[in-house]
């Protein structure tokens, strides 16, 4: 598992724009594509985590307002 992660990380970094001159021509397109796809997945993951955080905050606020309204009405 660790070796796979290490290999995938190396492929991701090698696909970055700073290594454009070091990539061999046959691997240029696959490495750049892999780099962009991983970045897109990371962006989607960040958006999903923010969405979960917003839902969690809304649930907390619902519980808070139920508590406050229960204290005011009872």
N, CA, C, O and CB atoms as a CASP TS submission, in Angstrom:
PFRMAT TS
TARGET T0000
AUTHOR 0000-0000-0000
METHOD Language model
MODEL 1
PARENT N/A
ATOM      1  N   UNK     1       0.828  -1.185   0.000  1.00  0.00           N
ATOM      2  CA  UNK     1       0.000   0.000   0.000  1.00  0.00           C
ATOM      3  C   UNK     1       0.879   1.258   0.000  1.00  0.00           C
ATOM      4  O   UNK     1       0.625   2.203  -0.746  1.00  0.00           O
ATOM      5  CB  UNK     1      -0.946  -0.007   1.214  1.00  0.00           C
ATOM      6  N   UNK     2       1.903   1.253   0.838  1.00  0.00           N
ATOM      7  CA  UNK     2       2.778   2.415   0.916  1.00  0.00           C
ATOM      8  C   UNK     2       3.520   2.631  -0.409  1.00  0.00           C
ATOM      9  O   UNK     2       3.694   3.768  -0.847  1.00  0.00           O
ATOM     10  CB  UNK     2       3.781   2.249   2.069  1.00  0.00           C
ATOM     11  N   UNK     3       3.954   1.543  -1.038  1.00  0.00           N
ATOM     12  CA  UNK     3       4.657   1.658  -2.313  1.00  0.00           C
ATOM     13  C   UNK     3       3.748   2.216  -3.402  1.00  0.00           C
ATOM     14  O   UNK     3       4.178   3.016  -4.232  1.00  0.00           O
ATOM     15  CB  UNK     3       5.206   0.298  -2.739  1.00  0.00           C
ATOM     16  N   UNK     4       2.495   1.790  -3.392  1.00  0.00           N
ATOM     17  CA  UNK     4       1.529   2.297  -4.374  1.00  0.00           C
ATOM     18  C   UNK     4       1.301   3.779  -4.168  1.00  0.00           C
ATOM     19  O   UNK     4       1.249   4.540  -5.135  1.00  0.00           O
ATOM     20  CB  UNK     4       0.194   1.536  -4.276  1.00  0.00           C
ATOM     21  N   UNK     5       1.166   4.195  -2.936  1.00  0.00           N
ATOM     22  CA  UNK     5       0.992   5.615  -2.633  1.00  0.00           C
ATOM     23  C   UNK     5       2.221   6.419  -3.050  1.00  0.00           C
ATOM     24  O   UNK     5       2.101   7.521  -3.584  1.00  0.00           O
ATOM     25  CB  UNK     5       0.716   5.814  -1.138  1.00  0.00           C
ATOM     26  N   UNK     6       3.384   5.864  -2.803  1.00  0.00           N
ATOM     27  CA  UNK     6       4.626   6.527  -3.199  1.00  0.00           C
ATOM     28  C   UNK     6       4.730   6.654  -4.721  1.00  0.00           C
ATOM     29  O   UNK     6       5.131   7.700  -5.232  1.00  0.00           O
ATOM     30  CB  UNK     6       5.834   5.757  -2.652  1.00  0.00           C
ATOM     31  N   UNK     7       4.374   5.606  -5.432  1.00  0.00           N
ATOM     32  CA  UNK     7       4.413   5.627  -6.894  1.00  0.00           C
ATOM     33  C   UNK     7       3.390   6.607  -7.468  1.00  0.00           C
ATOM     34  O   UNK     7       3.703   7.351  -8.398  1.00  0.00           O
ATOM     35  CB  UNK     7       4.160   4.226  -7.448  1.00  0.00           C
ATOM     36  N   UNK     8       2.181   6.615  -6.926  1.00  0.00           N
ATOM     37  CA  UNK     8       1.149   7.542  -7.391  1.00  0.00           C
ATOM     38  C   UNK     8       1.546   8.988  -7.095  1.00  0.00           C
ATOM     39  O   UNK     8       1.294   9.881  -7.904  1.00  0.00           O
ATOM     40  CB  UNK     8      -0.204   7.218  -6.730  1.00  0.00           C
ATOM     41  N   UNK     9       2.159   9.216  -5.950  1.00  0.00           N
ATOM     42  CA  UNK     9       2.627  10.569  -5.619  1.00  0.00           C
ATOM     43  C   UNK     9       3.715  11.031  -6.574  1.00  0.00           C
ATOM     44  O   UNK     9       3.731  12.186  -6.999  1.00  0.00           O
ATOM     45  CB  UNK     9       3.146  10.618  -4.181  1.00  0.00           C
ATOM     46  N   UNK    10       4.620  10.128  -6.905  1.00  0.00           N
ATOM     47  CA  UNK    10       5.689  10.476  -7.849  1.00  0.00           C
ATOM     48  C   UNK    10       5.115  10.786  -9.227  1.00  0.00           C
ATOM     49  O   UNK    10       5.563  11.723  -9.887  1.00  0.00           O
ATOM     50  CB  UNK    10       6.714   9.332  -7.950  1.00  0.00           C
ATOM     51  N   UNK    11       4.125  10.007  -9.667  1.00  0.00           N
ATOM     52  CA  UNK    11       3.491  10.268 -10.963  1.00  0.00           C
ATOM     53  C   UNK    11       2.748  11.598 -10.941  1.00  0.00           C
ATOM     54  O   UNK    11       2.776  12.339 -11.923  1.00  0.00           O
ATOM     55  CB  UNK    11       2.525   9.129 -11.332  1.00  0.00           C
ATOM     56  N   UNK    12       2.088  11.903  -9.838  1.00  0.00           N
ATOM     57  CA  UNK    12       1.375  13.181  -9.712  1.00  0.00           C
ATOM     58  C   UNK    12       2.350  14.352  -9.799  1.00  0.00           C
ATOM     59  O   UNK    12       2.118  15.303 -10.546  1.00  0.00           O
ATOM     60  CB  UNK    12       0.593  13.238  -8.380  1.00  0.00           C
ATOM     61  N   UNK    13       3.425  14.285  -9.046  1.00  0.00           N
ATOM     62  CA  UNK    13       4.408  15.383  -9.036  1.00  0.00           C
ATOM     63  C   UNK    13       5.087  15.508 -10.395  1.00  0.00           C
ATOM     64  O   UNK    13       5.299  16.619 -10.882  1.00  0.00           O
ATOM     65  CB  UNK    13       5.468  15.156  -7.933  1.00  0.00           C
ATOM     66  N   UNK    14       5.426  14.392 -11.002  1.00  0.00           N
ATOM     67  CA  UNK    14       6.103  14.408 -12.293  1.00  0.00           C
ATOM     68  C   UNK    14       5.213  14.972 -13.400  1.00  0.00           C
ATOM     69  O   UNK    14       5.710  15.473 -14.409  1.00  0.00           O
ATOM     70  CB  UNK    14       6.555  13.005 -12.659  1.00  0.00           C
ATOM     71  N   UNK    15       3.894  14.888 -13.208  1.00  0.00           N
ATOM     72  CA  UNK    15       2.958  15.440 -14.188  1.00  0.00           C
ATOM     73  C   UNK    15       2.745  16.931 -14.041  1.00  0.00           C
ATOM     74  O   UNK    15       2.040  17.530 -14.852  1.00  0.00           O
ATOM     75  CB  UNK    15       1.642  14.745 -14.080  1.00  0.00           C
ATOM     76  N   UNK    16       3.329  17.543 -13.036  1.00  0.00           N
ATOM     77  CA  UNK    16       3.181  18.979 -12.804  1.00  0.00           C
ATOM     78  C   UNK    16       3.909  19.804 -13.853  1.00  0.00           C
ATOM     79  O   UNK    16       4.822  19.317 -14.518  1.00  0.00           O
ATOM     80  CB  UNK    16       3.693  19.339 -11.426  1.00  0.00           C
ATOM     81  N   UNK    17       3.497  21.055 -13.993  1.00  0.00           N
ATOM     82  CA  UNK    17       4.099  21.910 -15.022  1.00  0.00           C
ATOM     83  C   UNK    17       5.581  22.192 -14.802  1.00  0.00           C
ATOM     84  O   UNK    17       6.290  22.472 -15.769  1.00  0.00           O
ATOM     85  CB  UNK    17       3.362  23.209 -15.085  1.00  0.00           C
ATOM     86  N   UNK    18       6.068  22.128 -13.583  1.00  0.00           N
ATOM     87  CA  UNK    18       7.476  22.423 -13.322  1.00  0.00           C
ATOM     88  C   UNK    18       8.407  21.343 -13.865  1.00  0.00           C
ATOM     89  O   UNK    18       9.608  21.581 -13.994  1.00  0.00           O
ATOM     90  CB  UNK    18       7.701  22.587 -11.833  1.00  0.00           C
ATOM     91  N   UNK    19       7.880  20.159 -14.185  1.00  0.00           N
ATOM     92  CA  UNK    19       8.702  19.068 -14.712  1.00  0.00           C
ATOM     93  C   UNK    19       8.435  18.798 -16.188  1.00  0.00           C
ATOM     94  O   UNK    19       8.702  17.697 -16.669  1.00  0.00           O
ATOM     95  CB  UNK    19       8.457  17.805 -13.915  1.00  0.00           C
ATOM     96  N   UNK    20       7.912  19.783 -16.916  1.00  0.00           N
ATOM     97  CA  UNK    20       7.563  19.585 -18.327  1.00  0.00           C
ATOM     98  C   UNK    20       8.773  19.200 -19.173  1.00  0.00           C
ATOM     99  O   UNK    20       8.655  18.377 -20.080  1.00  0.00           O
ATOM    100  CB  UNK    20       6.931  20.848 -18.889  1.00  0.00           C
ATOM    101  N   UNK    21       9.930  19.784 -18.885  1.00  0.00           N
ATOM    102  CA  UNK    21      11.118  19.488 -19.689  1.00  0.00           C
ATOM    103  C   UNK    21      11.713  18.121 -19.374  1.00  0.00           C
ATOM    104  O   UNK    21      12.448  17.569 -20.193  1.00  0.00           O
ATOM    105  CB  UNK    21      12.165  20.555 -19.472  1.00  0.00           C
ATOM    106  N   UNK    22      11.411  17.569 -18.211  1.00  0.00           N
ATOM    107  CA  UNK    22      12.004  16.296 -17.792  1.00  0.00           C
ATOM    108  C   UNK    22      11.185  15.075 -18.208  1.00  0.00           C
ATOM    109  O   UNK    22      11.670  13.946 -18.124  1.00  0.00           O
ATOM    110  CB  UNK    22      12.177  16.291 -16.301  1.00  0.00           C
ATOM    111  N   UNK    23       9.945  15.293 -18.657  1.00  0.00           N
ATOM    112  CA  UNK    23       9.096  14.159 -19.029  1.00  0.00           C
ATOM    113  C   UNK    23       9.440  13.668 -20.425  1.00  0.00           C
ATOM    114  O   UNK    23       9.619  14.475 -21.338  1.00  0.00           O
ATOM    115  CB  UNK    23       7.611  14.545 -18.955  1.00  0.00           C
ATOM    116  N   UNK    24       9.536  12.345 -20.606  1.00  0.00           N
ATOM    117  CA  UNK    24       9.720  11.815 -21.960  1.00  0.00           C
ATOM    118  C   UNK    24       8.429  12.010 -22.764  1.00  0.00           C
ATOM    119  O   UNK    24       7.336  12.011 -22.197  1.00  0.00           O
ATOM    120  CB  UNK    24      10.120  10.302 -21.916  1.00  0.00           C
ATOM    121  N   UNK    25       8.558  12.173 -24.065  1.00  0.00           N
ATOM    122  CA  UNK    25       7.407  12.471 -24.929  1.00  0.00           C
ATOM    123  C   UNK    25       6.277  11.443 -24.812  1.00  0.00           C
ATOM    124  O   UNK    25       5.116  11.849 -24.754  1.00  0.00           O
ATOM    125  CB  UNK    25       7.862  12.548 -26.369  1.00  0.00           C
ATOM    126  N   UNK    26       6.554  10.137 -24.773  1.00  0.00           N
ATOM    127  CA  UNK    26       5.437   9.180 -24.677  1.00  0.00           C
ATOM    128  C   UNK    26       4.663   9.271 -23.356  1.00  0.00           C
ATOM    129  O   UNK    26       3.496   8.883 -23.307  1.00  0.00           O
ATOM    130  CB  UNK    26       5.963   7.771 -24.846  1.00  0.00           C
ATOM    131  N   UNK    27       5.281   9.770 -22.300  1.00  0.00           N
ATOM    132  CA  UNK    27       4.605   9.858 -20.998  1.00  0.00           C
ATOM    133  C   UNK    27       4.052  11.241 -20.708  1.00  0.00           C
ATOM    134  O   UNK    27       3.418  11.444 -19.672  1.00  0.00           O
ATOM    135  CB  UNK    27       5.556   9.466 -19.899  1.00  0.00           C
ATOM    136  N   UNK    28       4.274  12.186 -21.589  1.00  0.00           N
ATOM    137  CA  UNK    28       3.867  13.568 -21.327  1.00  0.00           C
ATOM    138  C   UNK    28       2.359  13.683 -21.126  1.00  0.00           C
ATOM    139  O   UNK    28       1.910  14.193 -20.100  1.00  0.00           O
ATOM    140  CB  UNK    28       4.308  14.473 -22.474  1.00  0.00           C
ATOM    141  N   UNK    29       1.586  13.221 -22.083  1.00  0.00           N
ATOM    142  CA  UNK    29       0.130  13.360 -22.004  1.00  0.00           C
ATOM    143  C   UNK    29      -0.455  12.546 -20.836  1.00  0.00           C
ATOM    144  O   UNK    29      -1.269  13.092 -20.091  1.00  0.00           O
ATOM    145  CB  UNK    29      -0.513  12.914 -23.329  1.00  0.00           C
ATOM    146  N   UNK    30      -0.085  11.275 -20.638  1.00  0.00           N
ATOM    147  CA  UNK    30      -0.662  10.542 -19.501  1.00  0.00           C
ATOM    148  C   UNK    30      -0.332  11.152 -18.139  1.00  0.00           C
ATOM    149  O   UNK    30      -1.189  11.198 -17.256  1.00  0.00           O
ATOM    150  CB  UNK    30      -0.182   9.119 -19.527  1.00  0.00           C
ATOM    151  N   UNK    31       0.905  11.620 -17.964  1.00  0.00           N
ATOM    152  CA  UNK    31       1.271  12.190 -16.665  1.00  0.00           C
ATOM    153  C   UNK    31       0.559  13.516 -16.411  1.00  0.00           C
ATOM    154  O   UNK    31       0.102  13.771 -15.297  1.00  0.00           O
ATOM    155  CB  UNK    31       2.782  12.390 -16.584  1.00  0.00           C
ATOM    156  N   UNK    32       0.464  14.353 -17.431  1.00  0.00           N
ATOM    157  CA  UNK    32      -0.237  15.640 -17.273  1.00  0.00           C
ATOM    158  C   UNK    32      -1.723  15.389 -17.013  1.00  0.00           C
ATOM    159  O   UNK    32      -2.329  16.053 -16.172  1.00  0.00           O
ATOM    160  CB  UNK    32      -0.048  16.538 -18.540  1.00  0.00           C
ATOM    161  N   UNK    33      -2.302  14.441 -17.729  1.00  0.00           N
ATOM    162  CA  UNK    33      -3.716  14.109 -17.522  1.00  0.00           C
ATOM    163  C   UNK    33      -3.943  13.586 -16.106  1.00  0.00           C
ATOM    164  O   UNK    33      -4.900  13.989 -15.444  1.00  0.00           O
ATOM    165  CB  UNK    33      -4.185  13.064 -18.556  1.00  0.00           C
ATOM    166  N   UNK    34      -3.074  12.695 -15.639  1.00  0.00           N
ATOM    167  CA  UNK    34      -3.190  12.178 -14.278  1.00  0.00           C
ATOM    168  C   UNK    34      -3.084  13.303 -13.258  1.00  0.00           C
ATOM    169  O   UNK    34      -3.841  13.335 -12.287  1.00  0.00           O
ATOM    170  CB  UNK    34      -2.113  11.122 -14.013  1.00  0.00           C
ATOM    171  N   UNK    35      -2.159  14.219 -13.469  1.00  0.00           N
ATOM    172  CA  UNK    35      -1.978  15.351 -12.563  1.00  0.00           C
ATOM    173  C   UNK    35      -3.266  16.190 -12.474  1.00  0.00           C
ATOM    174  O   UNK    35      -3.708  16.538 -11.379  1.00  0.00           O
ATOM    175  CB  UNK    35      -0.794  16.229 -13.036  1.00  0.00           C
ATOM    176  N   UNK    36      -3.856  16.509 -13.624  1.00  0.00           N
ATOM    177  CA  UNK    36      -5.073  17.320 -13.635  1.00  0.00           C
ATOM    178  C   UNK    36      -6.273  16.573 -13.043  1.00  0.00           C
ATOM    179  O   UNK    36      -7.099  17.175 -12.355  1.00  0.00           O
ATOM    180  CB  UNK    36      -5.390  17.756 -15.059  1.00  0.00           C
ATOM    181  N   UNK    37      -6.371  15.279 -13.305  1.00  0.00           N
ATOM    182  CA  UNK    37      -7.484  14.509 -12.750  1.00  0.00           C
ATOM    183  C   UNK    37      -7.399  14.416 -11.233  1.00  0.00           C
ATOM    184  O   UNK    37      -8.416  14.523 -10.547  1.00  0.00           O
ATOM    185  CB  UNK    37      -7.511  13.111 -13.353  1.00  0.00           C
ATOM    186  N   UNK    38      -6.199  14.219 -10.705  1.00  0.00           N
ATOM    187  CA  UNK    38      -6.037  14.155  -9.252  1.00  0.00           C
ATOM    188  C   UNK    38      -6.371  15.511  -8.620  1.00  0.00           C
ATOM    189  O   UNK    38      -7.007  15.567  -7.568  1.00  0.00           O
ATOM    190  CB  UNK    38      -4.593  13.727  -8.884  1.00  0.00           C
ATOM    191  N   UNK    39      -5.941  16.601  -9.262  1.00  0.00           N
ATOM    192  CA  UNK    39      -6.267  17.925  -8.735  1.00  0.00           C
ATOM    193  C   UNK    39      -7.771  18.166  -8.749  1.00  0.00           C
ATOM    194  O   UNK    39      -8.305  18.761  -7.814  1.00  0.00           O
ATOM    195  CB  UNK    39      -5.553  19.012  -9.542  1.00  0.00           C
ATOM    196  N   UNK    40      -8.470  17.709  -9.804  1.00  0.00           N
ATOM    197  CA  UNK    40      -9.922  17.856  -9.864  1.00  0.00           C
ATOM    198  C   UNK    40     -10.601  17.056  -8.757  1.00  0.00           C
ATOM    199  O   UNK    40     -11.552  17.532  -8.137  1.00  0.00           O
ATOM    200  CB  UNK    40     -10.447  17.412 -11.232  1.00  0.00           C
ATOM    201  N   UNK    41     -10.114  15.844  -8.511  1.00  0.00           N
ATOM    202  CA  UNK    41     -10.685  15.015  -7.438  1.00  0.00           C
ATOM    203  C   UNK    41     -10.455  15.684  -6.085  1.00  0.00           C
ATOM    204  O   UNK    41     -11.344  15.678  -5.233  1.00  0.00           O
ATOM    205  CB  UNK    41     -10.061  13.588  -7.449  1.00  0.00           C
ATOM    206  N   UNK    42      -9.274  16.259  -5.881  1.00  0.00           N
ATOM    207  CA  UNK    42      -8.995  16.935  -4.608  1.00  0.00           C
ATOM    208  C   UNK    42      -9.906  18.149  -4.430  1.00  0.00           C
ATOM    209  O   UNK    42     -10.397  18.399  -3.330  1.00  0.00           O
ATOM    210  CB  UNK    42      -7.513  17.367  -4.538  1.00  0.00           C
ATOM    211  N   UNK    43     -10.136  18.909  -5.517  1.00  0.00           N
ATOM    212  CA  UNK    43     -11.050  20.050  -5.427  1.00  0.00           C
ATOM    213  C   UNK    43     -12.460  19.597  -5.078  1.00  0.00           C
ATOM    214  O   UNK    43     -13.122  20.209  -4.240  1.00  0.00           O
ATOM    215  CB  UNK    43     -11.063  20.831  -6.745  1.00  0.00           C
ATOM    216  N   UNK    44     -12.924  18.516  -5.724  1.00  0.00           N
ATOM    217  CA  UNK    44     -14.255  17.986  -5.423  1.00  0.00           C
ATOM    218  C   UNK    44     -14.352  17.509  -3.983  1.00  0.00           C
ATOM    219  O   UNK    44     -15.385  17.690  -3.339  1.00  0.00           O
ATOM    220  CB  UNK    44     -14.596  16.844  -6.369  1.00  0.00           C
ATOM    221  N   UNK    45     -13.287  16.903  -3.474  1.00  0.00           N
ATOM    222  CA  UNK    45     -13.286  16.437  -2.088  1.00  0.00           C
ATOM    223  C   UNK    45     -13.371  17.608  -1.114  1.00  0.00           C
ATOM    224  O   UNK    45     -14.077  17.529  -0.109  1.00  0.00           O
ATOM    225  CB  UNK    45     -12.028  15.608  -1.804  1.00  0.00           C
ATOM    226  N   UNK    46     -12.662  18.687  -1.404  1.00  0.00           N
ATOM    227  CA  UNK    46     -12.715  19.870  -0.535  1.00  0.00           C
ATOM    228  C   UNK    46     -14.120  20.460  -0.537  1.00  0.00           C
ATOM    229  O   UNK    46     -14.632  20.843   0.516  1.00  0.00           O
ATOM    230  CB  UNK    46     -11.686  20.935  -0.990  1.00  0.00           C
ATOM    231  N   UNK    47     -14.749  20.537  -1.709  1.00  0.00           N
ATOM    232  CA  UNK    47     -16.116  21.057  -1.790  1.00  0.00           C
ATOM    233  C   UNK    47     -17.070  20.161  -1.010  1.00  0.00           C
ATOM    234  O   UNK    47     -17.953  20.660  -0.312  1.00  0.00           O
ATOM    235  CB  UNK    47     -16.571  21.170  -3.259  1.00  0.00           C
ATOM    236  N   UNK    48     -16.903  18.845  -1.118  1.00  0.00           N
ATOM    237  CA  UNK    48     -17.766  17.910  -0.389  1.00  0.00           C
ATOM    238  C   UNK    48     -17.595  18.055   1.114  1.00  0.00           C
ATOM    239  O   UNK    48     -18.577  18.020   1.855  1.00  0.00           O
ATOM    240  CB  UNK    48     -17.468  16.474  -0.809  1.00  0.00           C
ATOM    241  N   UNK    49     -16.366  18.216   1.569  1.00  0.00           N
ATOM    242  CA  UNK    49     -16.123  18.380   3.011  1.00  0.00           C
ATOM    243  C   UNK    49     -16.751  19.668   3.506  1.00  0.00           C
ATOM    244  O   UNK    49     -17.331  19.695   4.591  1.00  0.00           O
ATOM    245  CB  UNK    49     -14.609  18.374   3.321  1.00  0.00           C
ATOM    246  N   UNK    50     -16.645  20.738   2.728  1.00  0.00           N
ATOM    247  CA  UNK    50     -17.287  21.991   3.129  1.00  0.00           C
ATOM    248  C   UNK    50     -18.802  21.833   3.177  1.00  0.00           C
ATOM    249  O   UNK    50     -19.456  22.400   4.053  1.00  0.00           O
ATOM    250  CB  UNK    50     -16.906  23.123   2.165  1.00  0.00           C
ATOM    251  N   UNK    51     -19.364  21.071   2.247  1.00  0.00           N
ATOM    252  CA  UNK    51     -20.804  20.822   2.257  1.00  0.00           C
ATOM    253  C   UNK    51     -21.233  20.051   3.495  1.00  0.00           C
ATOM    254  O   UNK    51     -22.260  20.366   4.097  1.00  0.00           O
ATOM    255  CB  UNK    51     -21.214  20.061   1.008  1.00  0.00           C
ATOM    256  N   UNK    52     -20.463  19.050   3.878  1.00  0.00           N
ATOM    257  CA  UNK    52     -20.773  18.273   5.086  1.00  0.00           C
ATOM    258  C   UNK    52     -20.668  19.169   6.315  1.00  0.00           C
ATOM    259  O   UNK    52     -21.482  19.073   7.234  1.00  0.00           O
ATOM    260  CB  UNK    52     -19.819  17.050   5.223  1.00  0.00           C
ATOM    261  N   UNK    53     -19.674  20.029   6.326  1.00  0.00           N
ATOM    262  CA  UNK    53     -19.505  20.941   7.452  1.00  0.00           C
ATOM    263  C   UNK    53     -20.696  21.892   7.570  1.00  0.00           C
ATOM    264  O   UNK    53     -21.153  22.176   8.677  1.00  0.00           O
ATOM    265  CB  UNK    53     -18.203  21.739   7.302  1.00  0.00           C
ATOM    266  N   UNK    54     -21.200  22.384   6.440  1.00  0.00           N
ATOM    267  CA  UNK    54     -22.373  23.264   6.463  1.00  0.00           C
ATOM    268  C   UNK    54     -23.592  22.532   6.993  1.00  0.00           C
ATOM    269  O   UNK    54     -24.355  23.090   7.782  1.00  0.00           O
ATOM    270  CB  UNK    54     -22.662  23.812   5.064  1.00  0.00           C
ATOM    271  N   UNK    55     -23.785  21.289   6.570  1.00  0.00           N
ATOM    272  CA  UNK    55     -24.924  20.505   7.053  1.00  0.00           C
ATOM    273  C   UNK    55     -24.794  20.256   8.540  1.00  0.00           C
ATOM    274  O   UNK    55     -25.785  20.332   9.267  1.00  0.00           O
ATOM    275  CB  UNK    55     -25.033  19.170   6.298  1.00  0.00           C
ATOM    276  N   UNK    56     -23.597  19.961   9.004  1.00  0.00           N
ATOM    277  CA  UNK    56     -23.391  19.722  10.433  1.00  0.00           C
ATOM    278  C   UNK    56     -23.706  20.984  11.236  1.00  0.00           C
ATOM    279  O   UNK    56     -24.317  20.912  12.302  1.00  0.00           O
ATOM    280  CB  UNK    56     -21.941  19.262  10.701  1.00  0.00           C
ATOM    281  N   UNK    57     -23.285  22.137  10.720  1.00  0.00           N
ATOM    282  CA  UNK    57     -23.586  23.389  11.406  1.00  0.00           C
ATOM    283  C   UNK    57     -25.080  23.670  11.423  1.00  0.00           C
ATOM    284  O   UNK    57     -25.602  24.175  12.417  1.00  0.00           O
ATOM    285  CB  UNK    57     -22.850  24.542  10.746  1.00  0.00           C
ATOM    286  N   UNK    58     -25.776  23.351  10.338  1.00  0.00           N
ATOM    287  CA  UNK    58     -27.226  23.553  10.303  1.00  0.00           C
ATOM    288  C   UNK    58     -27.917  22.661  11.322  1.00  0.00           C
ATOM    289  O   UNK    58     -28.844  23.097  12.005  1.00  0.00           O
ATOM    290  CB  UNK    58     -27.777  23.276   8.897  1.00  0.00           C
ATOM    291  N   UNK    59     -27.470  21.407  11.430  1.00  0.00           N
ATOM    292  CA  UNK    59     -28.072  20.498  12.403  1.00  0.00           C
ATOM    293  C   UNK    59     -27.851  21.016  13.824  1.00  0.00           C
ATOM    294  O   UNK    59     -28.753  20.957  14.659  1.00  0.00           O
ATOM    295  CB  UNK    59     -27.487  19.077  12.251  1.00  0.00           C
ATOM    296  N   UNK    60     -26.653  21.519  14.091  1.00  0.00           N
ATOM    297  CA  UNK    60     -26.370  22.081  15.402  1.00  0.00           C
ATOM    298  C   UNK    60     -27.286  23.263  15.683  1.00  0.00           C
ATOM    299  O   UNK    60     -27.805  23.400  16.791  1.00  0.00           O
ATOM    300  CB  UNK    60     -24.903  22.507  15.499  1.00  0.00           C
ATOM    301  N   UNK    61     -27.487  24.120  14.681  1.00  0.00           N
ATOM    302  CA  UNK    61     -28.347  25.290  14.870  1.00  0.00           C
ATOM    303  C   UNK    61     -29.796  24.875  15.105  1.00  0.00           C
ATOM    304  O   UNK    61     -30.494  25.491  15.910  1.00  0.00           O
ATOM    305  CB  UNK    61     -28.258  26.221  13.653  1.00  0.00           C
ATOM    306  N   UNK    62     -30.255  23.832  14.406  1.00  0.00           N
ATOM    307  CA  UNK    62     -31.622  23.336  14.649  1.00  0.00           C
ATOM    308  C   UNK    62     -31.768  22.852  16.087  1.00  0.00           C
ATOM    309  O   UNK    62     -32.758  23.164  16.750  1.00  0.00           O
ATOM    310  CB  UNK    62     -31.973  22.191  13.667  1.00  0.00           C
ATOM    311  N   UNK    63     -30.796  22.098  16.568  1.00  0.00           N
ATOM    312  CA  UNK    63     -30.853  21.618  17.948  1.00  0.00           C
ATOM    313  C   UNK    63     -30.817  22.785  18.933  1.00  0.00           C
ATOM    314  O   UNK    63     -31.509  22.765  19.951  1.00  0.00           O
ATOM    315  CB  UNK    63     -29.692  20.653  18.227  1.00  0.00           C
ATOM    316  N   UNK    64     -30.017  23.790  18.631  1.00  0.00           N
ATOM    317  CA  UNK    64     -29.914  24.953  19.503  1.00  0.00           C
ATOM    318  C   UNK    64     -31.242  25.705  19.553  1.00  0.00           C
ATOM    319  O   UNK    64     -31.719  26.058  20.631  1.00  0.00           O
ATOM    320  CB  UNK    64     -28.788  25.885  19.027  1.00  0.00           C
ATOM    321  N   UNK    65     -31.835  25.949  18.393  1.00  0.00           N
ATOM    322  CA  UNK    65     -33.104  26.682  18.364  1.00  0.00           C
ATOM    323  C   UNK    65     -34.226  25.884  19.016  1.00  0.00           C
ATOM    324  O   UNK    65     -35.106  26.468  19.648  1.00  0.00           O
ATOM    325  CB  UNK    65     -33.483  27.030  16.925  1.00  0.00           C
ATOM    326  N   UNK    66     -34.210  24.554  18.873  1.00  0.00           N
ATOM    327  CA  UNK    66     -35.201  23.733  19.568  1.00  0.00           C
ATOM    328  C   UNK    66     -35.023  23.852  21.076  1.00  0.00           C
ATOM    329  O   UNK    66     -36.007  23.941  21.811  1.00  0.00           O
ATOM    330  CB  UNK    66     -35.090  22.259  19.132  1.00  0.00           C
ATOM    331  N   UNK    67     -33.787  23.855  21.539  1.00  0.00           N
ATOM    332  CA  UNK    67     -33.505  24.002  22.965  1.00  0.00           C
ATOM    333  C   UNK    67     -33.979  25.357  23.476  1.00  0.00           C
ATOM    334  O   UNK    67     -34.633  25.436  24.516  1.00  0.00           O
ATOM    335  CB  UNK    67     -32.007  23.830  23.235  1.00  0.00           C
ATOM    336  N   UNK    68     -33.650  26.426  22.747  1.00  0.00           N
ATOM    337  CA  UNK    68     -34.032  27.773  23.164  1.00  0.00           C
ATOM    338  C   UNK    68     -35.544  27.938  23.133  1.00  0.00           C
ATOM    339  O   UNK    68     -36.124  28.472  24.078  1.00  0.00           O
ATOM    340  CB  UNK    68     -33.367  28.823  22.267  1.00  0.00           C
ATOM    341  N   UNK    69     -36.194  27.485  22.058  1.00  0.00           N
ATOM    342  CA  UNK    69     -37.641  27.641  21.971  1.00  0.00           C
ATOM    343  C   UNK    69     -38.343  26.789  23.036  1.00  0.00           C
ATOM    344  O   UNK    69     -39.392  27.178  23.549  1.00  0.00           O
ATOM    345  CB  UNK    69     -38.137  27.257  20.564  1.00  0.00           C
ATOM    346  N   UNK    70     -37.768  25.632  23.366  1.00  0.00           N
ATOM    347  CA  UNK    70     -38.328  24.804  24.427  1.00  0.00           C
ATOM    348  C   UNK    70     -38.218  25.506  25.787  1.00  0.00           C
ATOM    349  O   UNK    70     -39.124  25.396  26.613  1.00  0.00           O
ATOM    350  CB  UNK    70     -37.614  23.443  24.471  1.00  0.00           C
ATOM    351  N   UNK    71     -37.130  26.216  26.018  1.00  0.00           N
ATOM    352  CA  UNK    71     -36.961  26.947  27.271  1.00  0.00           C
ATOM    353  C   UNK    71     -37.904  28.145  27.344  1.00  0.00           C
ATOM    354  O   UNK    71     -38.413  28.477  28.415  1.00  0.00           O
ATOM    355  CB  UNK    71     -35.511  27.410  27.423  1.00  0.00           C
ATOM    356  N   UNK    72     -38.132  28.787  26.208  1.00  0.00           N
ATOM    357  CA  UNK    72     -39.000  29.953  26.193  1.00  0.00           C
ATOM    358  C   UNK    72     -40.465  29.568  26.302  1.00  0.00           C
ATOM    359  O   UNK    72     -41.248  30.286  26.925  1.00  0.00           O
ATOM    360  CB  UNK    72     -38.771  30.755  24.935  1.00  0.00           C
ATOM    361  N   UNK    73     -40.843  28.459  25.714  1.00  0.00           N
ATOM    362  CA  UNK    73     -42.249  28.029  25.725  1.00  0.00           C
ATOM    363  C   UNK    73     -42.594  27.218  26.965  1.00  0.00           C
ATOM    364  O   UNK    73     -43.770  27.094  27.306  1.00  0.00           O
ATOM    365  CB  UNK    73     -42.555  27.208  24.483  1.00  0.00           C
ATOM    366  N   UNK    74     -41.621  26.677  27.631  1.00  0.00           N
ATOM    367  CA  UNK    74     -41.930  25.773  28.743  1.00  0.00           C
ATOM    368  C   UNK    74     -41.506  26.327  30.003  1.00  0.00           C
ATOM    369  O   UNK    74     -41.687  25.700  31.046  1.00  0.00           O
ATOM    370  CB  UNK    74     -41.312  24.459  28.571  1.00  0.00           C
TER
END
